[in-house]
Amino acid sequence: MSGFRDEPDGAGEPIAQPHDAPERIVETPAAADAREADQLERRPVLERLGLAGIAVVMAIVLGIVGVAAIIGGEYILGAMGLVGCMMTLVVGGITLLRG
């Protein structure tokens, strides 16, 4: 299949873009970031505290998994759990401080 309509040898008009289709405006990433920065607001303090609290609970769970795995001899799983614990605490702290 050649991607063209009505003619098997590819001499027809393209299927993807009809002649009466409007031009598509493509926004540059820099313009999109500037527009989004104007629209972003800080999260309320209560929401930030709630998200940080959830992060602390998840970090505790991952820390327990990491320590239990190390005690059980599964060192790679333990390392993964402890790294997950640290990453969750960092992201929770960023959420709390930066909003």
Backbone atoms as SQL, in Angstrom:
CREATE TABLE atoms (id INTEGER PRIMARY KEY, chain TEXT, resi INTEGER, resn TEXT, atom TEXT, x REAL, y REAL, z REAL);
INSERT INTO atoms VALUES
  (1, 'A', 1, 'MET', 'N', 0.853, -1.175, 0.000),
  (2, 'A', 1, 'MET', 'CA', 0.000, 0.000, 0.000),
  (3, 'A', 1, 'MET', 'C', 0.891, 1.228, 0.000),
  (4, 'A', 2, 'SER', 'N', 0.627, 2.150, -0.859),
  (5, 'A', 2, 'SER', 'CA', 1.520, 3.281, -1.065),
  (6, 'A', 2, 'SER', 'C', 1.180, 4.484, -0.208),
  (7, 'A', 3, 'GLY', 'N', 0.028, 4.544, 0.430),
  (8, 'A', 3, 'GLY', 'CA', -0.343, 5.690, 1.238),
  (9, 'A', 3, 'GLY', 'C', -1.124, 6.730, 0.464),
  (10, 'A', 4, 'PHE', 'N', -1.497, 6.451, -0.772),
  (11, 'A', 4, 'PHE', 'CA', -2.251, 7.387, -1.586),
  (12, 'A', 4, 'PHE', 'C', -3.591, 6.788, -1.956),
  (13, 'A', 5, 'ARG', 'N', -4.545, 7.661, -2.195),
  (14, 'A', 5, 'ARG', 'CA', -5.901, 7.272, -2.492),
  (15, 'A', 5, 'ARG', 'C', -6.095, 6.963, -3.971),
  (16, 'A', 6, 'ASP', 'N', -6.930, 6.030, -4.286),
  (17, 'A', 6, 'ASP', 'CA', -7.466, 5.728, -5.615),
  (18, 'A', 6, 'ASP', 'C', -6.474, 5.166, -6.620),
  (19, 'A', 7, 'GLU', 'N', -5.190, 5.255, -6.410),
  (20, 'A', 7, 'GLU', 'CA', -4.278, 4.758, -7.420),
  (21, 'A', 7, 'GLU', 'C', -3.256, 3.839, -6.773),
  (22, 'A', 8, 'PRO', 'N', -3.133, 2.619, -7.246),
  (23, 'A', 8, 'PRO', 'CA', -2.207, 1.674, -6.634),
  (24, 'A', 8, 'PRO', 'C', -0.742, 2.035, -6.855),
  (25, 'A', 9, 'ASP', 'N', -0.427, 2.862, -7.858),
  (26, 'A', 9, 'ASP', 'CA', 0.976, 3.162, -8.129),
  (27, 'A', 9, 'ASP', 'C', 1.492, 4.381, -7.360),
  (28, 'A', 10, 'GLY', 'N', 0.664, 5.002, -6.531),
  (29, 'A', 10, 'GLY', 'CA', 1.120, 6.110, -5.695),
  (30, 'A', 10, 'GLY', 'C', 0.980, 7.471, -6.343),
  (31, 'A', 11, 'ALA', 'N', 0.201, 7.622, -7.409),
  (32, 'A', 11, 'ALA', 'CA', 0.091, 8.902, -8.091),
  (33, 'A', 11, 'ALA', 'C', -1.092, 9.725, -7.608),
  (34, 'A', 12, 'GLY', 'N', -1.850, 9.244, -6.647),
  (35, 'A', 12, 'GLY', 'CA', -3.019, 9.973, -6.159),
  (36, 'A', 12, 'GLY', 'C', -2.651, 10.983, -5.098),
  (37, 'A', 13, 'GLU', 'N', -3.660, 11.535, -4.436),
  (38, 'A', 13, 'GLU', 'CA', -3.413, 12.508, -3.374),
  (39, 'A', 13, 'GLU', 'C', -3.161, 11.795, -2.051),
  (40, 'A', 14, 'PRO', 'N', -2.391, 12.386, -1.153),
  (41, 'A', 14, 'PRO', 'CA', -2.073, 11.716, 0.113),
  (42, 'A', 14, 'PRO', 'C', -3.316, 11.556, 0.991),
  (43, 'A', 15, 'ILE', 'N', -3.350, 10.459, 1.745),
  (44, 'A', 15, 'ILE', 'CA', -4.480, 10.174, 2.632),
  (45, 'A', 15, 'ILE', 'C', -4.406, 11.026, 3.891),
  (46, 'A', 16, 'ALA', 'N', -3.215, 11.279, 4.385),
  (47, 'A', 16, 'ALA', 'CA', -3.048, 11.897, 5.702),
  (48, 'A', 16, 'ALA', 'C', -3.496, 13.350, 5.758),
  (49, 'A', 17, 'GLN', 'N', -3.399, 14.111, 4.684),
  (50, 'A', 17, 'GLN', 'CA', -3.699, 15.534, 4.727),
  (51, 'A', 17, 'GLN', 'C', -4.620, 15.914, 3.566),
  (52, 'A', 18, 'PRO', 'N', -5.935, 16.061, 3.810),
  (53, 'A', 18, 'PRO', 'CA', -6.824, 16.504, 2.745),
  (54, 'A', 18, 'PRO', 'C', -6.521, 17.949, 2.343),
  (55, 'A', 19, 'HIS', 'N', -6.925, 18.332, 1.137),
  (56, 'A', 19, 'HIS', 'CA', -6.614, 19.670, 0.630),
  (57, 'A', 19, 'HIS', 'C', -7.277, 20.775, 1.439),
  (58, 'A', 20, 'ASP', 'N', -8.443, 20.524, 2.019),
  (59, 'A', 20, 'ASP', 'CA', -9.146, 21.577, 2.743),
  (60, 'A', 20, 'ASP', 'C', -8.842, 21.580, 4.247),
  (61, 'A', 21, 'ALA', 'N', -7.831, 20.831, 4.682),
  (62, 'A', 21, 'ALA', 'CA', -7.487, 20.773, 6.103),
  (63, 'A', 21, 'ALA', 'C', -6.792, 22.066, 6.531),
  (64, 'A', 22, 'PRO', 'N', -7.129, 22.593, 7.714),
  (65, 'A', 22, 'PRO', 'CA', -6.477, 23.827, 8.182),
  (66, 'A', 22, 'PRO', 'C', -5.026, 23.551, 8.567),
  (67, 'A', 23, 'GLU', 'N', -4.208, 24.586, 8.495),
  (68, 'A', 23, 'GLU', 'CA', -2.812, 24.482, 8.908),
  (69, 'A', 23, 'GLU', 'C', -2.761, 24.271, 10.413),
  (70, 'A', 24, 'ARG', 'N', -1.856, 23.422, 10.856),
  (71, 'A', 24, 'ARG', 'CA', -1.710, 23.154, 12.275),
  (72, 'A', 24, 'ARG', 'C', -0.601, 24.037, 12.838),
  (73, 'A', 25, 'ILE', 'N', -0.914, 24.753, 13.912),
  (74, 'A', 25, 'ILE', 'CA', 0.067, 25.635, 14.530),
  (75, 'A', 25, 'ILE', 'C', 0.850, 24.824, 15.556),
  (76, 'A', 26, 'VAL', 'N', 2.149, 24.823, 15.416),
  (77, 'A', 26, 'VAL', 'CA', 3.024, 24.088, 16.326),
  (78, 'A', 26, 'VAL', 'C', 3.656, 25.087, 17.277),
  (79, 'A', 27, 'GLU', 'N', 3.508, 24.815, 18.578),
  (80, 'A', 27, 'GLU', 'CA', 4.043, 25.708, 19.599),
  (81, 'A', 27, 'GLU', 'C', 5.415, 25.223, 20.029),
  (82, 'A', 28, 'THR', 'N', 6.361, 26.122, 20.130),
  (83, 'A', 28, 'THR', 'CA', 7.702, 25.743, 20.555),
  (84, 'A', 28, 'THR', 'C', 7.690, 25.400, 22.040),
  (85, 'A', 29, 'PRO', 'N', 8.598, 24.533, 22.481),
  (86, 'A', 29, 'PRO', 'CA', 8.641, 24.177, 23.909),
  (87, 'A', 29, 'PRO', 'C', 8.883, 25.378, 24.816),
  (88, 'A', 30, 'ALA', 'N', 9.692, 26.334, 24.385),
  (89, 'A', 30, 'ALA', 'CA', 9.962, 27.504, 25.227),
  (90, 'A', 30, 'ALA', 'C', 8.705, 28.342, 25.417),
  (91, 'A', 31, 'ALA', 'N', 7.921, 28.497, 24.346),
  (92, 'A', 31, 'ALA', 'CA', 6.677, 29.266, 24.454),
  (93, 'A', 31, 'ALA', 'C', 5.670, 28.538, 25.337),
  (94, 'A', 32, 'ALA', 'N', 5.624, 27.210, 25.232),
  (95, 'A', 32, 'ALA', 'CA', 4.700, 26.440, 26.061),
  (96, 'A', 32, 'ALA', 'C', 5.084, 26.533, 27.532),
  (97, 'A', 33, 'ASP', 'N', 6.393, 26.468, 27.840),
  (98, 'A', 33, 'ASP', 'CA', 6.841, 26.573, 29.226),
  (99, 'A', 33, 'ASP', 'C', 6.532, 27.950, 29.804),
  (100, 'A', 34, 'ALA', 'N', 6.722, 28.996, 29.022),
  (101, 'A', 34, 'ALA', 'CA', 6.439, 30.353, 29.495),
  (102, 'A', 34, 'ALA', 'C', 4.947, 30.530, 29.754),
  (103, 'A', 35, 'ARG', 'N', 4.126, 29.968, 28.883),
  (104, 'A', 35, 'ARG', 'CA', 2.677, 30.091, 29.060),
  (105, 'A', 35, 'ARG', 'C', 2.223, 29.313, 30.287),
  (106, 'A', 36, 'GLU', 'N', 2.775, 28.110, 30.492),
  (107, 'A', 36, 'GLU', 'CA', 2.394, 27.308, 31.648),
  (108, 'A', 36, 'GLU', 'C', 2.882, 27.937, 32.955),
  (109, 'A', 37, 'ALA', 'N', 4.038, 28.575, 32.943),
  (110, 'A', 37, 'ALA', 'CA', 4.566, 29.206, 34.154),
  (111, 'A', 37, 'ALA', 'C', 3.660, 30.339, 34.614),
  (112, 'A', 38, 'ASP', 'N', 3.036, 31.021, 33.664),
  (113, 'A', 38, 'ASP', 'CA', 2.112, 32.091, 34.035),
  (114, 'A', 38, 'ASP', 'C', 0.842, 31.532, 34.674),
  (115, 'A', 39, 'GLN', 'N', 0.445, 30.327, 34.280),
  (116, 'A', 39, 'GLN', 'CA', -0.805, 29.754, 34.756),
  (117, 'A', 39, 'GLN', 'C', -0.646, 28.963, 36.056),
  (118, 'A', 40, 'LEU', 'N', 0.580, 28.565, 36.411),
  (119, 'A', 40, 'LEU', 'CA', 0.783, 27.741, 37.600),
  (120, 'A', 40, 'LEU', 'C', 0.642, 28.573, 38.865),
  (121, 'A', 41, 'GLU', 'N', 0.034, 27.976, 39.862),
  (122, 'A', 41, 'GLU', 'CA', -0.081, 28.603, 41.171),
  (123, 'A', 41, 'GLU', 'C', 0.500, 27.656, 42.206),
  (124, 'A', 42, 'ARG', 'N', 0.881, 28.207, 43.341),
  (125, 'A', 42, 'ARG', 'CA', 1.360, 27.351, 44.434),
  (126, 'A', 42, 'ARG', 'C', 0.193, 26.560, 44.996),
  (127, 'A', 43, 'ARG', 'N', 0.497, 25.362, 45.425),
  (128, 'A', 43, 'ARG', 'CA', -0.540, 24.547, 46.056),
  (129, 'A', 43, 'ARG', 'C', -0.827, 25.092, 47.446),
  (130, 'A', 44, 'PRO', 'N', -2.046, 24.892, 47.927),
  (131, 'A', 44, 'PRO', 'CA', -2.364, 25.319, 49.299),
  (132, 'A', 44, 'PRO', 'C', -1.517, 24.555, 50.316),
  (133, 'A', 45, 'VAL', 'N', -1.309, 25.172, 51.469),
  (134, 'A', 45, 'VAL', 'CA', -0.461, 24.578, 52.512),
  (135, 'A', 45, 'VAL', 'C', -1.027, 23.235, 52.962),
  (136, 'A', 46, 'LEU', 'N', -2.321, 23.135, 53.110),
  (137, 'A', 46, 'LEU', 'CA', -2.928, 21.882, 53.556),
  (138, 'A', 46, 'LEU', 'C', -2.672, 20.760, 52.557),
  (139, 'A', 47, 'GLU', 'N', -2.758, 21.065, 51.274),
  (140, 'A', 47, 'GLU', 'CA', -2.500, 20.050, 50.261),
  (141, 'A', 47, 'GLU', 'C', -1.035, 19.619, 50.283),
  (142, 'A', 48, 'ARG', 'N', -0.121, 20.584, 50.434),
  (143, 'A', 48, 'ARG', 'CA', 1.304, 20.246, 50.503),
  (144, 'A', 48, 'ARG', 'C', 1.612, 19.394, 51.727),
  (145, 'A', 49, 'LEU', 'N', 0.987, 19.721, 52.857),
  (146, 'A', 49, 'LEU', 'CA', 1.196, 18.914, 54.074),
  (147, 'A', 49, 'LEU', 'C', 0.658, 17.495, 53.890),
  (148, 'A', 50, 'GLY', 'N', -0.486, 17.383, 53.241),
  (149, 'A', 50, 'GLY', 'CA', -1.066, 16.061, 52.995),
  (150, 'A', 50, 'GLY', 'C', -0.192, 15.215, 52.088),
  (151, 'A', 51, 'LEU', 'N', 0.314, 15.821, 51.014),
  (152, 'A', 51, 'LEU', 'CA', 1.190, 15.079, 50.104),
  (153, 'A', 51, 'LEU', 'C', 2.500, 14.696, 50.776),
  (154, 'A', 52, 'ALA', 'N', 3.052, 15.586, 51.596),
  (155, 'A', 52, 'ALA', 'CA', 4.279, 15.265, 52.325),
  (156, 'A', 52, 'ALA', 'C', 4.029, 14.156, 53.342),
  (157, 'A', 53, 'GLY', 'N', 2.855, 14.163, 53.975),
  (158, 'A', 53, 'GLY', 'CA', 2.504, 13.096, 54.916),
  (159, 'A', 53, 'GLY', 'C', 2.403, 11.747, 54.231),
  (160, 'A', 54, 'ILE', 'N', 1.799, 11.724, 53.041),
  (161, 'A', 54, 'ILE', 'CA', 1.719, 10.477, 52.281),
  (162, 'A', 54, 'ILE', 'C', 3.125, 10.002, 51.910),
  (163, 'A', 55, 'ALA', 'N', 3.996, 10.937, 51.540),
  (164, 'A', 55, 'ALA', 'CA', 5.373, 10.573, 51.195),
  (165, 'A', 55, 'ALA', 'C', 6.098, 9.989, 52.398),
  (166, 'A', 56, 'VAL', 'N', 5.856, 10.531, 53.585),
  (167, 'A', 56, 'VAL', 'CA', 6.507, 10.003, 54.793),
  (168, 'A', 56, 'VAL', 'C', 6.025, 8.582, 55.078),
  (169, 'A', 57, 'VAL', 'N', 4.733, 8.340, 54.935),
  (170, 'A', 57, 'VAL', 'CA', 4.196, 6.990, 55.168),
  (171, 'A', 57, 'VAL', 'C', 4.794, 6.004, 54.170),
  (172, 'A', 58, 'MET', 'N', 4.854, 6.392, 52.905),
  (173, 'A', 58, 'MET', 'CA', 5.434, 5.499, 51.894),
  (174, 'A', 58, 'MET', 'C', 6.922, 5.269, 52.155),
  (175, 'A', 59, 'ALA', 'N', 7.632, 6.305, 52.606),
  (176, 'A', 59, 'ALA', 'CA', 9.050, 6.154, 52.915),
  (177, 'A', 59, 'ALA', 'C', 9.254, 5.191, 54.075),
  (178, 'A', 60, 'ILE', 'N', 8.380, 5.260, 55.071),
  (179, 'A', 60, 'ILE', 'CA', 8.475, 4.324, 56.199),
  (180, 'A', 60, 'ILE', 'C', 8.272, 2.894, 55.720),
  (181, 'A', 61, 'VAL', 'N', 7.267, 2.692, 54.874),
  (182, 'A', 61, 'VAL', 'CA', 7.001, 1.335, 54.347),
  (183, 'A', 61, 'VAL', 'C', 8.199, 0.838, 53.546),
  (184, 'A', 62, 'LEU', 'N', 8.743, 1.685, 52.662),
  (185, 'A', 62, 'LEU', 'CA', 9.889, 1.265, 51.860),
  (186, 'A', 62, 'LEU', 'C', 11.121, 1.027, 52.732),
  (187, 'A', 63, 'GLY', 'N', 11.291, 1.822, 53.779),
  (188, 'A', 63, 'GLY', 'CA', 12.399, 1.597, 54.702),
  (189, 'A', 63, 'GLY', 'C', 12.275, 0.277, 55.434),
  (190, 'A', 64, 'ILE', 'N', 11.062, -0.056, 55.864),
  (191, 'A', 64, 'ILE', 'CA', 10.833, -1.345, 56.532),
  (192, 'A', 64, 'ILE', 'C', 11.125, -2.498, 55.578),
  (193, 'A', 65, 'VAL', 'N', 10.669, -2.372, 54.329),
  (194, 'A', 65, 'VAL', 'CA', 10.938, -3.416, 53.334),
  (195, 'A', 65, 'VAL', 'C', 12.442, -3.552, 53.115),
  (196, 'A', 66, 'GLY', 'N', 13.136, -2.422, 53.017),
  (197, 'A', 66, 'GLY', 'CA', 14.577, -2.463, 52.799),
  (198, 'A', 66, 'GLY', 'C', 15.325, -3.122, 53.947),
  (199, 'A', 67, 'VAL', 'N', 14.992, -2.747, 55.169),
  (200, 'A', 67, 'VAL', 'CA', 15.670, -3.336, 56.339),
  (201, 'A', 67, 'VAL', 'C', 15.332, -4.818, 56.462),
  (202, 'A', 68, 'ALA', 'N', 14.071, -5.182, 56.273),
  (203, 'A', 68, 'ALA', 'CA', 13.677, -6.591, 56.370),
  (204, 'A', 68, 'ALA', 'C', 14.374, -7.425, 55.296),
  (205, 'A', 69, 'ALA', 'N', 14.515, -6.872, 54.106),
  (206, 'A', 69, 'ALA', 'CA', 15.180, -7.615, 53.037),
  (207, 'A', 69, 'ALA', 'C', 16.656, -7.811, 53.341),
  (208, 'A', 70, 'ILE', 'N', 17.300, -6.787, 53.887),
  (209, 'A', 70, 'ILE', 'CA', 18.722, -6.925, 54.233),
  (210, 'A', 70, 'ILE', 'C', 18.901, -7.952, 55.342),
  (211, 'A', 71, 'ILE', 'N', 18.024, -7.921, 56.346),
  (212, 'A', 71, 'ILE', 'CA', 18.107, -8.902, 57.427),
  (213, 'A', 71, 'ILE', 'C', 17.892, -10.309, 56.881),
  (214, 'A', 72, 'GLY', 'N', 17.011, -10.446, 55.894),
  (215, 'A', 72, 'GLY', 'CA', 16.731, -11.749, 55.296),
  (216, 'A', 72, 'GLY', 'C', 17.765, -12.200, 54.281),
  (217, 'A', 73, 'GLY', 'N', 18.782, -11.382, 54.019),
  (218, 'A', 73, 'GLY', 'CA', 19.833, -11.795, 53.105),
  (219, 'A', 73, 'GLY', 'C', 19.618, -11.359, 51.658),
  (220, 'A', 74, 'GLU', 'N', 18.544, -10.656, 51.370),
  (221, 'A', 74, 'GLU', 'CA', 18.277, -10.164, 50.010),
  (222, 'A', 74, 'GLU', 'C', 18.819, -8.740, 49.904),
  (223, 'A', 75, 'TYR', 'N', 20.101, -8.637, 49.612),
  (224, 'A', 75, 'TYR', 'CA', 20.765, -7.336, 49.668),
  (225, 'A', 75, 'TYR', 'C', 20.350, -6.399, 48.537),
  (226, 'A', 76, 'ILE', 'N', 20.124, -6.940, 47.361),
  (227, 'A', 76, 'ILE', 'CA', 19.715, -6.085, 46.240),
  (228, 'A', 76, 'ILE', 'C', 18.309, -5.529, 46.495),
  (229, 'A', 77, 'LEU', 'N', 17.394, -6.371, 46.951),
  (230, 'A', 77, 'LEU', 'CA', 16.047, -5.904, 47.273),
  (231, 'A', 77, 'LEU', 'C', 16.095, -4.881, 48.407),
  (232, 'A', 78, 'GLY', 'N', 16.964, -5.116, 49.379),
  (233, 'A', 78, 'GLY', 'CA', 17.119, -4.172, 50.479),
  (234, 'A', 78, 'GLY', 'C', 17.638, -2.824, 50.001),
  (235, 'A', 79, 'ALA', 'N', 18.608, -2.866, 49.102),
  (236, 'A', 79, 'ALA', 'CA', 19.136, -1.616, 48.561),
  (237, 'A', 79, 'ALA', 'C', 18.059, -0.881, 47.772),
  (238, 'A', 80, 'MET', 'N', 17.279, -1.619, 47.013),
  (239, 'A', 80, 'MET', 'CA', 16.200, -0.988, 46.255),
  (240, 'A', 80, 'MET', 'C', 15.175, -0.358, 47.187),
  (241, 'A', 81, 'GLY', 'N', 14.827, -1.027, 48.265),
  (242, 'A', 81, 'GLY', 'CA', 13.878, -0.474, 49.220),
  (243, 'A', 81, 'GLY', 'C', 14.402, 0.780, 49.897),
  (244, 'A', 82, 'LEU', 'N', 15.683, 0.767, 50.274),
  (245, 'A', 82, 'LEU', 'CA', 16.253, 1.934, 50.945),
  (246, 'A', 82, 'LEU', 'C', 16.425, 3.115, 49.988),
  (247, 'A', 83, 'VAL', 'N', 16.784, 2.835, 48.746),
  (248, 'A', 83, 'VAL', 'CA', 16.875, 3.911, 47.763),
  (249, 'A', 83, 'VAL', 'C', 15.488, 4.493, 47.493),
  (250, 'A', 84, 'GLY', 'N', 14.488, 3.619, 47.407),
  (251, 'A', 84, 'GLY', 'CA', 13.113, 4.101, 47.240),
  (252, 'A', 84, 'GLY', 'C', 12.676, 4.954, 48.423),
  (253, 'A', 85, 'CYS', 'N', 13.081, 4.567, 49.616),
  (254, 'A', 85, 'CYS', 'CA', 12.767, 5.345, 50.822),
  (255, 'A', 85, 'CYS', 'C', 13.386, 6.736, 50.737),
  (256, 'A', 86, 'MET', 'N', 14.661, 6.790, 50.364),
  (257, 'A', 86, 'MET', 'CA', 15.337, 8.087, 50.274),
  (258, 'A', 86, 'MET', 'C', 14.727, 8.956, 49.181),
  (259, 'A', 87, 'MET', 'N', 14.437, 8.367, 48.031),
  (260, 'A', 87, 'MET', 'CA', 13.857, 9.140, 46.929),
  (261, 'A', 87, 'MET', 'C', 12.484, 9.687, 47.300),
  (262, 'A', 88, 'THR', 'N', 11.693, 8.885, 47.998),
  (263, 'A', 88, 'THR', 'CA', 10.363, 9.324, 48.402),
  (264, 'A', 88, 'THR', 'C', 10.460, 10.479, 49.402),
  (265, 'A', 89, 'LEU', 'N', 11.414, 10.395, 50.313),
  (266, 'A', 89, 'LEU', 'CA', 11.602, 11.497, 51.267),
  (267, 'A', 89, 'LEU', 'C', 12.040, 12.776, 50.560),
  (268, 'A', 90, 'VAL', 'N', 12.907, 12.657, 49.566),
  (269, 'A', 90, 'VAL', 'CA', 13.377, 13.841, 48.837),
  (270, 'A', 90, 'VAL', 'C', 12.213, 14.482, 48.071),
  (271, 'A', 91, 'VAL', 'N', 11.443, 13.664, 47.377),
  (272, 'A', 91, 'VAL', 'CA', 10.315, 14.205, 46.615),
  (273, 'A', 91, 'VAL', 'C', 9.259, 14.808, 47.541),
  (274, 'A', 92, 'GLY', 'N', 9.005, 14.184, 48.683),
  (275, 'A', 92, 'GLY', 'CA', 8.077, 14.738, 49.662),
  (276, 'A', 92, 'GLY', 'C', 8.565, 16.073, 50.195),
  (277, 'A', 93, 'GLY', 'N', 9.871, 16.175, 50.445),
  (278, 'A', 93, 'GLY', 'CA', 10.430, 17.443, 50.913),
  (279, 'A', 93, 'GLY', 'C', 10.345, 18.532, 49.860),
  (280, 'A', 94, 'ILE', 'N', 10.593, 18.170, 48.609),
  (281, 'A', 94, 'ILE', 'CA', 10.470, 19.143, 47.525),
  (282, 'A', 94, 'ILE', 'C', 9.021, 19.619, 47.393),
  (283, 'A', 95, 'THR', 'N', 8.085, 18.680, 47.494),
  (284, 'A', 95, 'THR', 'CA', 6.675, 19.039, 47.415),
  (285, 'A', 95, 'THR', 'C', 6.295, 19.993, 48.548),
  (286, 'A', 96, 'LEU', 'N', 6.799, 19.712, 49.745),
  (287, 'A', 96, 'LEU', 'CA', 6.462, 20.542, 50.891),
  (288, 'A', 96, 'LEU', 'C', 7.069, 21.933, 50.790),
  (289, 'A', 97, 'LEU', 'N', 8.319, 22.020, 50.387),
  (290, 'A', 97, 'LEU', 'CA', 9.005, 23.302, 50.381),
  (291, 'A', 97, 'LEU', 'C', 8.695, 24.137, 49.139),
  (292, 'A', 98, 'ARG', 'N', 8.641, 23.503, 47.985),
  (293, 'A', 98, 'ARG', 'CA', 8.490, 24.255, 46.744),
  (294, 'A', 98, 'ARG', 'C', 7.044, 24.504, 46.404),
  (295, 'A', 99, 'GLY', 'N', 6.196, 23.542, 46.669),
  (296, 'A', 99, 'GLY', 'CA', 4.774, 23.711, 46.423),
  (297, 'A', 99, 'GLY', 'C', 4.462, 23.604, 44.975);
